[in-house]
Amino acid sequence: MAKLSEQELIRREKLEGLRKRGINPYPAAQFHVDFFAGNLPKQYKEGKKVILAGRLMSRRIQGSASFAELLDSTGRIQLYFNRDEICPGEDKSLYNEVYKKLLDIGDIIGLEGTLFTTQVGQQTVKVSHFTVLNKSLRPLPLPKTDAEGNLYDAFNGPELRYRQRYVDLIVNPQVKNTFLQRSKITTTIRDFLTEKGYLEVETPILQPIPGGAAARPFVTHHNALNTKLYLRIANELYLKRLIVGGFEGVFEFAKDFRNEGMDRTHNPEFTVMELYVAYKDYFWMMETTESLLERIAQEVHHGTEVEVGDHKINFKAPYPRVPILEAIKTHTGVDVSQMNEEELRKTATELGIEVNETMGEGKLIDEIFGEKCEHHFIQPTFITNYPKSMSPLTKEHRTNEKLTERFELMVNGKELANAYSELNDPIDQRERFEAQLALSEKGDDEAMFIDQDFLRALEYGMPPTSGIGIGIDRLVMLMTNNSSIQEVLFFPQMKPEQKTVELTEEEKMVLQHIKETHPAVLTAIKEKAGLSNKKWDKAIKGLGQKKVVQVVKNEEGLFIEVLK
C-alpha cells in the first residue's frame, strides 16, 4: 500500500472517531430519497419537507450555524445547519463533534429538512437531521477561483481526468453533461429505428472468424474448446445472417475492438450502431441517414446547426453526393480511375503518401483519399461509388462494373458512417473473399478472412439489403463539440499507470548528482555525494533495487545510467 498523506491519515482518524461514537460510516440500510437538487426550480415550496442525499462539497461554519453545499446526481443545493435545530436537547455533540469535526468535504450524507429562502434570496434546505452514509478517505481536488477570476487547483490534466473519471465527474460538472447528451443520442437512434419496426438484437463478441471489416483483430484462446477466438471487429456478417433468417430490419449497438493505433479519433474499443434492412438499397439508406441525423441534431440542439470547433455544421437534409474518384481528381488534379496497382503506388508516392508493397488497389485509393481529400469535407457529404477492390462486401454498381454501391458519410473532415447495397451473390462474394485472402498472403494484416459459414448462409438466399455502420463515439464528439474521443468515453484505454518511486533523502541526492554529471563515473559521483561508505552503498543499492539506475562496466571503468 502506498504511503498515506497527512490528510488521508487525518481522515482515517476521523473514521475511527465516528465508529467510537457508535456511528457506522458505511451503513447497509436503504436511504429513501424523495427530492433532488435539480427539482428545486420547479418544485420549490416554502416550508416543504424534503429528504436528500449526496456529497458535501463545501462548508462555511460560523459557530452554531453553518452553510454547506450538497452535490447529488442532478446538481448542487445549498444546506443550512443550525446546532439547536439538529440537536434540540442538551446533547449538542451531533453538531459540535460529528458535523464540525468528523465530517469532511467529499463525505456522503443523507438528510431531512425543509425548504426556505435566505435573506439574500437563495433557495436552501434547513437541515433538521442528517445521517453519515459514506466517509470519504481521500480529499477531493477542489478548484478555487479568486476575486480576479483566476482558477487554481483545477482538475484538468487529461491523463489524470481519464484515469480518475469518477473524480472528474464530481469536480467538473460539464463532463457529466457530455455523457447525458450521449445517452440522449443513443436513445434517439433507438427510438427512430424502433418506430420503423426494426428489431434491436445482440450478436457474438467472441467470434471464430473476425469478419465484416478490414482491421487487425485482438486474438484470444478458449480453453474448453481449445480454439482460437477473436474479439469482433464488426458485427456485419452476423446481422446479415439474421436478414437471411427472415427479419426485415435488424440493428445493434455493438462494442467492436481493433488492435490498432490510438489517437484523438481512435480507441481500441469503440461503439458502432449497425443497421440492415431488406429490400432497400444505398440510395434509400442515404435518405434514412439524413433523416436520422437531422432528428438527432433537433433532439440535442433543438435545431439542425451544430457548433464544432471553428465550424457551424448543418445537418439539414439533403447532403451532397460526391463519387470518391471524382473527389480525388478535384483535390489532387489526378485521375486515378483507370490506374492499376503499380500506377496507383507511384501516384501515391508522388503525392507524398507513404505506401508499401502489401497495399493493393483499394488500400492505395483509400490512402490517397484519406490524405488528400477527406479533410475538405466539413459539411455532411456522402462520398459514393467506391472501387470494387475497396469494398469486398458491397454490391457491384448497377451501371459500372468496376465500382460498388457504397457510400461513406464525411462530417468535419472525418468518416462518420459507412454503408452499402449489400452483396448477396454468394459466388461473387466468395471470389471477393479469395481476393482478400491473396492480400493477406502479401502481408496485409487488415485483409478479411473467409467466413465459410457466412457464404453458406448467402447460398440459402439473402434478399436485396442495405446496411450501414455509424460510429457512435464520433457522432457524440460532433454533437457535443469535443475534438478527442477520450472525452466521450467514460473510461478510454490508457497506458499502464507509472508507479511513483519513493526515494530516501540520500537516494534523491545521489540521483541528482548522477543527472548533473556527464559521463556519470561511479567514483566521481561517490566523491560528490560525500556520504560514508555505508550510506553510499545503501543509497546506490536502493536506487538499483528500485530500478531507477544501473551500474554498467566498460573498458573505461564503472558508470551509472539513469533508467527512468
C-alpha positions as CSV (number, residue, x, y, z in Angstrom):
1,M,0.0,0.0,0.0
2,A,1.2,3.5,-0.9
3,K,2.3,5.8,1.9
4,L,-0.7,7.8,3.1
5,S,-0.7,11.6,3.0
6,E,-1.2,13.7,6.1
7,Q,-4.8,14.4,5.1
8,E,-5.5,10.8,4.4
9,L,-4.2,9.9,7.9
10,I,-6.4,12.5,9.5
11,R,-9.5,11.2,7.6
12,R,-8.8,7.7,8.9
13,E,-8.6,9.1,12.4
14,K,-12.0,10.7,11.9
15,L,-13.3,7.4,10.6
16,E,-12.4,5.8,13.9
17,G,-13.9,8.7,15.7
18,L,-17.2,8.1,14.1
19,R,-17.0,4.4,15.0
20,K,-16.2,5.2,18.6
21,R,-19.4,7.2,18.7
22,G,-21.4,4.2,17.5
23,I,-21.9,5.7,14.0
24,N,-21.4,3.2,11.2
25,P,-19.6,5.2,8.4
26,Y,-20.8,2.7,5.8
27,P,-24.4,1.7,6.7
28,A,-26.2,-1.0,4.7
29,A,-29.8,0.2,5.1
30,Q,-31.6,1.9,2.2
31,F,-31.8,5.6,2.5
32,H,-35.1,6.8,0.9
33,V,-34.7,10.0,-1.1
34,D,-37.7,12.0,-2.3
35,F,-36.1,15.2,-3.6
36,F,-33.2,16.1,-5.8
37,A,-31.2,19.3,-6.3
38,G,-32.4,19.6,-9.9
39,N,-36.1,19.6,-8.7
40,L,-35.6,22.9,-6.9
41,P,-36.6,25.5,-9.5
42,K,-39.8,23.7,-10.4
43,Q,-40.8,22.1,-7.1
44,Y,-39.8,24.8,-4.6
45,K,-42.4,25.5,-2.0
46,E,-41.6,27.4,1.2
47,G,-41.7,25.0,4.2
48,K,-41.8,21.8,2.1
49,K,-40.3,18.8,3.9
50,V,-37.7,17.0,1.8
51,I,-35.2,14.1,2.1
52,L,-32.0,14.3,0.1
53,A,-28.7,12.5,-0.2
54,G,-25.4,13.5,-1.8
55,R,-21.8,14.6,-1.3
56,L,-20.7,17.5,0.8
57,M,-18.8,19.9,-1.5
58,S,-18.3,23.0,0.7
59,R,-18.9,24.3,4.2
60,R,-18.9,27.7,5.9
61,I,-19.0,27.1,9.6
62,Q,-20.0,30.1,11.8
63,G,-20.1,28.8,15.3
64,S,-23.6,27.4,16.0
65,A,-24.6,27.7,12.3
66,S,-23.2,26.6,9.0
67,F,-23.9,26.8,5.3
68,A,-22.9,23.9,3.1
69,E,-23.3,22.7,-0.4
70,L,-24.6,19.2,-1.4
71,L,-23.9,17.6,-4.7
72,D,-26.3,14.9,-5.9
73,S,-26.9,13.2,-9.3
74,T,-28.8,16.3,-10.6
75,G,-26.7,19.2,-9.4
76,R,-26.0,21.3,-6.3
77,I,-28.1,22.6,-3.5
78,Q,-27.4,24.9,-0.5
79,L,-27.9,23.5,3.0
80,Y,-28.3,25.3,6.3
81,F,-27.2,23.6,9.5
82,N,-28.3,25.1,12.8
83,R,-27.0,23.5,16.0
84,D,-30.2,23.9,18.0
85,E,-32.3,22.7,15.1
86,I,-30.3,19.5,14.7
87,C,-29.7,19.0,18.5
88,P,-32.9,20.3,20.2
89,G,-31.9,18.7,23.6
90,E,-28.9,19.2,25.9
91,D,-26.6,16.9,23.9
92,K,-25.1,19.1,21.1
93,S,-22.5,16.5,20.1
94,L,-24.1,15.6,16.7
95,Y,-23.4,19.1,15.5
96,N,-20.4,20.1,17.6
97,E,-18.4,16.9,17.3
98,V,-19.8,14.9,14.3
99,Y,-20.7,17.6,11.9
100,K,-18.0,20.2,12.7
101,K,-15.1,17.9,13.5
102,L,-15.6,14.4,12.0
103,L,-17.1,15.2,8.6
104,D,-15.1,16.4,5.6
105,I,-15.6,17.7,2.1
106,G,-16.4,14.7,-0.1
107,D,-18.3,12.8,2.6
108,I,-21.7,11.4,1.5
109,I,-24.6,12.2,3.8
110,G,-28.4,11.8,3.9
111,L,-30.6,14.5,5.4
112,E,-34.1,15.6,6.2
113,G,-35.1,19.2,6.2
114,T,-37.4,22.0,5.0
115,L,-37.1,24.4,2.0
116,F,-36.7,28.1,2.8
117,T,-35.3,31.2,1.1
118,T,-32.4,33.0,2.7
119,Q,-32.2,36.8,3.2
120,V,-30.2,37.1,0.0
121,G,-32.8,35.2,-1.9
122,Q,-31.2,31.8,-2.2
123,Q,-33.4,28.7,-2.0
124,T,-32.0,26.5,0.7
125,V,-32.7,23.3,2.7
126,K,-32.8,23.9,6.5
127,V,-31.4,20.6,7.9
128,S,-33.3,19.0,10.8
129,H,-31.4,15.7,10.8
130,F,-28.5,14.1,8.9
131,T,-27.0,10.6,8.6
132,V,-23.5,9.7,7.6
133,L,-23.7,7.4,4.5
134,N,-20.1,7.2,3.5
135,K,-16.9,8.6,5.0
136,S,-14.5,9.7,2.2
137,L,-10.9,8.7,2.9
138,R,-9.3,10.8,0.1
139,P,-9.6,14.6,-0.2
140,L,-11.2,15.8,-3.4
141,P,-9.2,18.2,-5.7
142,L,-11.4,21.3,-5.4
143,P,-10.9,24.1,-8.0
144,K,-10.9,27.6,-6.5
145,T,-11.5,30.9,-8.1
146,D,-10.0,34.1,-6.7
147,A,-11.6,37.6,-6.7
148,E,-10.0,38.3,-10.1
149,G,-11.5,35.2,-11.7
150,N,-8.2,33.2,-11.7
151,L,-8.7,29.4,-11.3
152,Y,-6.5,27.4,-9.0
153,D,-6.2,23.6,-8.3
154,A,-8.3,22.8,-11.3
155,F,-8.6,19.1,-12.0
156,N,-7.9,19.4,-15.7
157,G,-4.9,17.3,-16.7
158,P,-6.3,15.0,-19.5
159,E,-4.4,11.9,-18.3
160,L,-5.5,12.3,-14.7
161,R,-9.1,13.1,-15.7
162,Y,-9.4,9.9,-17.9
163,R,-7.7,7.7,-15.3
164,Q,-9.9,9.0,-12.5
165,R,-13.1,9.7,-14.3
166,Y,-15.0,9.3,-11.1
167,V,-13.2,12.4,-9.7
168,D,-13.6,14.2,-13.0
169,L,-17.4,13.7,-12.9
170,I,-17.6,15.1,-9.3
171,V,-15.5,18.3,-9.7
172,N,-16.1,19.1,-13.4
173,P,-19.9,19.2,-13.9
174,Q,-19.7,20.0,-17.6
175,V,-18.2,16.5,-18.1
176,K,-21.4,14.8,-16.9
177,N,-23.4,16.8,-19.5
178,T,-21.4,15.2,-22.3
179,F,-22.5,11.8,-21.2
180,L,-26.1,12.8,-20.7
181,Q,-26.0,14.0,-24.3
182,R,-24.5,10.7,-25.3
183,S,-27.4,8.9,-23.7
184,K,-29.9,11.2,-25.5
185,I,-28.2,10.5,-28.9
186,T,-28.4,6.7,-28.5
187,T,-32.0,6.8,-27.2
188,T,-32.9,9.0,-30.2
189,I,-31.4,6.4,-32.6
190,R,-33.1,3.5,-30.9
191,D,-36.5,5.3,-30.9
192,F,-36.1,6.2,-34.6
193,L,-35.3,2.7,-35.7
194,T,-37.8,1.0,-33.4
195,E,-40.6,3.3,-34.8
196,K,-39.8,1.9,-38.2
197,G,-40.4,-1.6,-36.9
198,Y,-36.8,-2.8,-36.9
199,L,-35.6,-5.2,-34.2
200,E,-32.7,-4.5,-31.8
201,V,-30.5,-7.6,-31.5
202,E,-27.3,-8.9,-29.9
203,T,-24.6,-10.9,-31.8
204,P,-21.4,-12.6,-30.6
205,I,-18.4,-10.5,-29.4
206,L,-16.2,-13.6,-29.3
207,Q,-16.0,-14.8,-32.9
208,P,-14.2,-17.8,-34.6
209,I,-13.6,-15.5,-37.6
210,P,-13.2,-11.7,-37.4
211,G,-15.3,-10.6,-40.4
212,G,-17.2,-7.6,-41.7
213,A,-14.3,-5.1,-41.9
214,A,-10.7,-4.7,-42.8
215,A,-8.9,-4.4,-39.5
216,R,-6.4,-6.1,-37.2
217,P,-8.2,-8.2,-34.5
218,F,-7.4,-9.0,-30.9
219,V,-6.8,-12.7,-30.5
220,T,-7.6,-14.9,-27.5
221,H,-7.9,-18.6,-26.7
222,H,-10.9,-20.6,-25.5
223,N,-9.6,-23.3,-23.2
224,A,-12.7,-25.5,-23.1
225,L,-13.0,-25.6,-26.9
226,N,-9.2,-25.5,-27.4
227,T,-9.6,-23.0,-30.2
228,K,-8.5,-19.5,-31.2
229,L,-11.2,-16.8,-30.9
230,Y,-11.2,-13.1,-31.9
231,L,-12.8,-10.1,-30.4
232,R,-15.2,-8.8,-33.2
233,I,-14.0,-6.1,-35.5
234,A,-17.6,-5.7,-36.8
235,N,-20.9,-7.3,-36.4
236,E,-22.0,-7.1,-40.0
237,L,-21.8,-10.8,-41.0
238,Y,-24.0,-11.9,-38.1
239,L,-26.6,-9.3,-38.7
240,K,-26.8,-10.3,-42.4
241,R,-27.3,-13.9,-41.3
242,L,-30.5,-12.6,-39.5
243,I,-31.7,-11.0,-42.7
244,V,-31.2,-14.4,-44.3
245,G,-33.3,-15.8,-41.5
246,G,-36.2,-13.6,-42.4
247,F,-36.1,-10.4,-40.3
248,E,-37.0,-7.3,-42.3
249,G,-34.7,-5.0,-40.4
250,V,-32.2,-5.5,-37.5
251,F,-29.8,-3.2,-35.7
252,E,-27.3,-3.4,-32.9
253,F,-25.3,-1.1,-30.7
254,A,-22.1,-3.0,-30.9
255,K,-18.8,-2.9,-28.9
256,D,-16.1,-3.5,-31.5
257,F,-12.4,-4.0,-31.0
258,R,-9.5,-3.3,-33.3
259,N,-5.9,-3.9,-32.3
260,E,-4.6,-0.8,-34.0
261,G,-3.2,2.7,-33.1
262,M,-4.7,5.1,-30.7
263,D,-5.2,8.8,-31.4
264,R,-7.8,11.6,-30.9
265,T,-10.4,9.8,-33.0
266,H,-9.4,6.1,-32.4
267,N,-9.8,3.9,-29.3
268,P,-9.2,0.1,-29.5
269,E,-12.7,-0.5,-28.0
270,F,-15.4,1.6,-29.6
271,T,-19.2,1.6,-30.2
272,V,-20.9,1.3,-33.6
273,M,-24.5,1.1,-34.5
274,E,-25.1,-1.2,-37.5
275,L,-28.5,-1.4,-39.3
276,Y,-29.5,-3.8,-42.1
277,V,-32.9,-3.6,-43.9
278,A,-34.2,-6.0,-46.5
279,Y,-35.4,-4.8,-49.9
280,K,-33.6,-1.5,-49.7
281,D,-30.5,0.0,-51.5
282,Y,-27.8,2.6,-50.7
283,F,-29.9,5.5,-52.1
284,W,-32.7,4.7,-49.5
285,M,-30.0,4.4,-46.8
286,M,-28.7,7.9,-47.7
287,E,-32.2,9.4,-47.2
288,T,-32.7,7.5,-44.0
289,T,-29.3,8.6,-42.7
290,E,-30.2,12.2,-43.4
291,S,-33.5,11.9,-41.6
292,L,-31.8,10.3,-38.6
293,L,-29.0,12.8,-38.2
294,E,-31.5,15.7,-38.6
295,R,-33.6,14.2,-35.8
296,I,-30.6,13.7,-33.5
297,A,-29.5,17.4,-34.0
298,Q,-33.0,18.5,-33.2
299,E,-33.2,16.4,-30.0
300,V,-29.8,17.5,-28.7
301,H,-29.6,21.1,-30.0
302,H,-33.2,22.0,-30.8
303,G,-32.1,22.8,-34.4
304,T,-30.1,21.4,-37.3
305,E,-27.0,23.6,-36.8
306,V,-24.2,22.4,-34.5
307,E,-21.1,24.2,-33.5
308,V,-18.0,22.0,-33.9
309,G,-14.7,23.8,-33.2
310,D,-14.5,26.7,-35.6
311,H,-17.3,25.4,-37.9
312,K,-21.0,25.5,-37.9
313,I,-22.2,22.2,-39.3
314,N,-25.7,22.0,-40.6
315,F,-27.4,18.5,-40.6
316,K,-30.4,19.7,-42.6
317,A,-31.1,17.3,-45.5
318,P,-30.2,16.8,-48.3
319,Y,-26.4,16.2,-48.3
320,P,-24.2,16.4,-51.4
321,R,-23.3,13.1,-53.1
322,V,-19.7,13.0,-54.4
323,P,-18.1,9.9,-56.1
324,I,-14.8,9.1,-54.5
325,L,-12.7,9.1,-57.7
326,E,-14.2,12.5,-58.6
327,A,-13.2,13.8,-55.2
328,I,-9.6,12.6,-55.7
329,K,-9.5,14.2,-59.1
330,T,-10.9,17.5,-57.7
331,H,-8.4,17.7,-54.8
332,T,-5.3,16.3,-56.4
333,G,-5.7,17.0,-60.0
334,V,-5.0,13.3,-60.8
335,D,-7.5,10.9,-62.5
336,V,-6.9,7.5,-60.8
337,S,-10.0,5.8,-62.3
338,Q,-8.0,3.8,-64.9
339,M,-4.9,3.1,-62.9
340,N,-3.6,-0.3,-62.0
341,E,-1.9,-1.2,-58.7
342,E,1.6,-0.1,-59.7
343,E,0.4,3.2,-61.2
344,L,-1.5,3.9,-58.0
345,R,1.5,3.2,-55.9
346,K,3.6,5.5,-58.0
347,T,0.9,8.3,-57.9
348,A,0.6,8.0,-54.1
349,T,4.4,8.3,-53.7
350,E,4.4,11.3,-55.9
351,L,1.7,12.9,-53.8
352,G,3.9,12.4,-50.7
353,I,1.9,9.5,-49.2
354,E,3.8,6.6,-47.5
355,V,3.0,3.3,-49.1
356,N,4.4,-0.3,-49.1
357,E,4.2,-3.4,-51.2
358,T,1.5,-5.0,-49.1
359,M,-1.1,-2.4,-50.2
360,G,-3.5,-3.4,-53.0
361,E,-5.5,-1.1,-55.3
362,G,-8.2,-0.5,-52.7
363,K,-5.9,0.5,-49.9
364,L,-3.9,2.8,-52.1
365,I,-7.0,4.7,-53.2
366,D,-8.2,4.8,-49.6
367,E,-4.8,6.3,-48.5
368,I,-4.9,8.9,-51.3
369,F,-8.4,9.9,-50.4
370,G,-7.7,10.0,-46.7
371,E,-4.5,12.1,-47.0
372,K,-5.6,14.5,-49.8
373,C,-9.4,14.8,-49.8
374,E,-11.0,13.8,-46.5
375,H,-10.3,16.9,-44.5
376,H,-12.0,19.1,-47.1
377,F,-15.5,17.7,-46.4
378,I,-16.6,19.7,-43.3
379,Q,-20.4,19.8,-44.0
380,P,-22.1,16.4,-44.2
381,T,-21.2,14.8,-47.6
382,F,-21.8,11.3,-49.0
383,I,-18.7,10.0,-50.7
384,T,-20.0,7.4,-53.1
385,N,-19.3,4.7,-55.6
386,Y,-16.1,3.1,-54.3
387,P,-14.0,0.8,-56.5
388,K,-14.7,-2.9,-56.1
389,S,-11.3,-3.6,-54.7
390,M,-12.1,-1.3,-51.7
391,S,-15.4,-2.9,-50.9
392,P,-15.4,-6.7,-50.7
393,L,-18.9,-6.9,-49.1
394,T,-20.6,-4.5,-51.4
395,K,-22.9,-5.0,-54.5
396,E,-21.4,-4.1,-57.9
397,H,-22.6,-0.7,-59.2
398,R,-25.7,-1.1,-61.4
399,T,-24.1,1.0,-64.2
400,N,-20.3,0.5,-63.8
401,E,-18.9,-3.0,-63.0
402,K,-15.6,-1.5,-61.7
403,L,-17.4,0.3,-58.9
404,T,-19.7,-0.6,-56.0
405,E,-22.9,0.8,-54.4
406,R,-21.2,2.2,-51.3
407,F,-21.1,5.5,-49.5
408,E,-19.2,6.9,-46.6
409,L,-20.6,9.9,-44.8
410,M,-17.9,12.6,-44.1
411,V,-18.5,15.2,-41.5
412,N,-15.9,17.7,-40.2
413,G,-13.3,16.0,-42.2
414,K,-13.8,12.5,-40.8
415,E,-15.8,9.4,-41.7
416,L,-18.9,9.1,-39.6
417,A,-20.7,6.2,-41.4
418,N,-20.1,3.5,-43.9
419,A,-23.0,2.0,-45.9
420,Y,-23.6,-0.4,-48.9
421,S,-26.1,-2.0,-51.1
422,E,-25.1,-5.4,-49.6
423,L,-23.6,-8.0,-51.8
424,N,-25.9,-11.0,-51.8
425,D,-24.4,-13.0,-54.7
426,P,-22.7,-16.0,-53.0
427,I,-20.4,-16.7,-55.9
428,D,-19.3,-13.1,-56.3
429,Q,-18.8,-12.9,-52.5
430,R,-16.6,-16.0,-52.5
431,E,-14.4,-14.5,-55.2
432,R,-14.1,-11.2,-53.3
433,F,-13.1,-13.1,-50.1
434,E,-10.5,-15.0,-52.1
435,A,-9.1,-11.7,-53.4
436,Q,-8.8,-10.5,-49.8
437,L,-7.0,-13.8,-48.9
438,A,-4.5,-13.0,-51.6
439,L,-3.9,-9.6,-50.0
440,S,-3.4,-11.3,-46.6
441,E,-0.8,-13.6,-48.1
442,K,1.0,-10.5,-49.4
443,G,1.3,-9.3,-45.8
444,D,-1.8,-7.1,-45.4
445,D,-2.8,-7.9,-41.7
446,E,-6.1,-6.0,-42.1
447,A,-7.3,-8.1,-45.1
448,M,-10.6,-10.0,-44.5
449,F,-10.8,-13.7,-43.5
450,I,-13.0,-16.1,-45.5
451,D,-16.1,-16.8,-43.4
452,Q,-17.4,-20.1,-44.9
453,D,-20.5,-20.2,-42.7
454,F,-21.5,-16.7,-43.9
455,L,-21.1,-17.9,-47.5
456,R,-23.3,-20.9,-46.7
457,A,-25.9,-18.5,-45.4
458,L,-25.8,-16.5,-48.6
459,E,-26.3,-19.6,-50.6
460,Y,-29.6,-20.1,-48.9
461,G,-30.5,-16.7,-50.2
462,M,-30.4,-13.1,-48.8
463,P,-32.9,-10.6,-50.2
464,P,-31.6,-7.3,-51.6
465,T,-30.4,-5.5,-48.5
466,S,-28.9,-2.1,-47.5
467,G,-26.7,-1.8,-44.4
468,I,-24.9,1.0,-42.5
469,G,-22.5,1.3,-39.7
470,I,-22.4,4.6,-37.7
471,G,-19.5,5.4,-35.3
472,I,-21.4,6.4,-32.1
473,D,-18.3,7.8,-30.4
474,R,-17.5,10.1,-33.4
475,L,-21.2,11.1,-33.6
476,V,-21.2,12.1,-29.9
477,M,-17.9,14.0,-30.5
478,L,-19.7,16.0,-33.2
479,M,-22.9,16.6,-31.3
480,T,-21.0,17.7,-28.1
481,N,-18.2,19.7,-29.7
482,N,-15.4,17.5,-28.4
483,S,-12.3,17.1,-30.5
484,S,-11.0,14.0,-28.6
485,I,-12.7,10.5,-28.5
486,Q,-11.4,10.2,-24.9
487,E,-13.8,13.0,-23.9
488,V,-16.8,11.0,-24.9
489,L,-15.8,7.6,-23.4
490,F,-16.2,7.2,-19.7
491,F,-13.1,5.0,-19.4
492,P,-10.8,5.4,-22.5
493,Q,-7.9,3.0,-22.9
494,M,-4.7,4.3,-21.2
495,K,-1.1,3.3,-20.9
496,P,-0.3,1.4,-17.7
497,E,0.0,3.9,-14.8
498,Q,3.6,4.6,-13.8
499,K,4.0,4.0,-10.0
500,T,5.8,6.7,-8.2
501,V,9.0,5.5,-6.6
502,E,9.6,6.7,-3.0
503,L,13.3,7.7,-2.5
504,T,15.2,8.4,0.7
505,E,17.0,11.8,1.1
506,E,20.4,10.1,0.3
507,E,19.0,8.4,-2.8
508,K,17.5,11.7,-4.0
509,M,20.8,13.5,-3.6
510,V,22.8,10.8,-5.4
511,L,20.3,10.7,-8.2
512,Q,20.6,14.5,-8.6
513,H,24.4,14.2,-8.9
514,I,24.1,11.4,-11.5
515,K,21.7,13.5,-13.6
516,E,24.0,16.6,-13.4
517,T,27.2,14.7,-14.3
518,H,28.2,13.5,-17.8
519,P,29.5,11.0,-18.0
520,A,28.4,9.7,-14.6
521,V,31.6,8.0,-13.4
522,L,30.8,6.0,-10.3
523,T,33.9,7.2,-8.3
524,A,33.2,10.8,-9.2
525,I,29.5,10.6,-8.1
526,K,30.6,8.9,-4.8
527,E,33.0,11.7,-4.2
528,K,30.4,14.4,-5.0
529,A,27.9,12.8,-2.7
530,G,30.2,12.9,0.3
531,L,28.5,10.0,2.0
532,S,30.1,7.4,4.3
533,N,30.8,4.1,2.6
534,K,27.9,2.5,4.5
535,K,25.4,5.3,3.4
536,W,26.8,5.3,-0.1
537,D,26.4,1.5,-0.5
538,K,22.8,1.7,0.9
539,A,21.8,4.6,-1.5
540,I,23.3,3.2,-4.7
541,K,21.9,-0.3,-3.9
542,G,18.5,1.2,-3.1
543,L,18.4,3.1,-6.4
544,G,19.3,-0.1,-8.2
545,Q,16.6,-2.2,-6.5
546,K,14.0,0.4,-7.3
547,K,15.1,0.2,-11.0
548,V,16.0,3.9,-11.1
549,V,19.7,3.5,-12.0
550,Q,22.0,0.7,-13.0
551,V,25.8,0.4,-12.8
552,V,27.5,-0.6,-16.1
553,K,31.1,-1.6,-16.7
554,N,33.0,-1.0,-19.8
555,E,36.7,-0.6,-20.8
556,E,36.9,2.8,-19.3
557,G,35.5,1.8,-15.9
558,L,32.3,1.9,-13.9
559,F,29.4,4.2,-14.9
560,I,25.9,4.9,-13.6
561,E,23.0,5.1,-16.0
562,V,19.6,6.5,-15.2
563,L,16.8,4.1,-16.2
564,K,13.8,6.4,-15.8
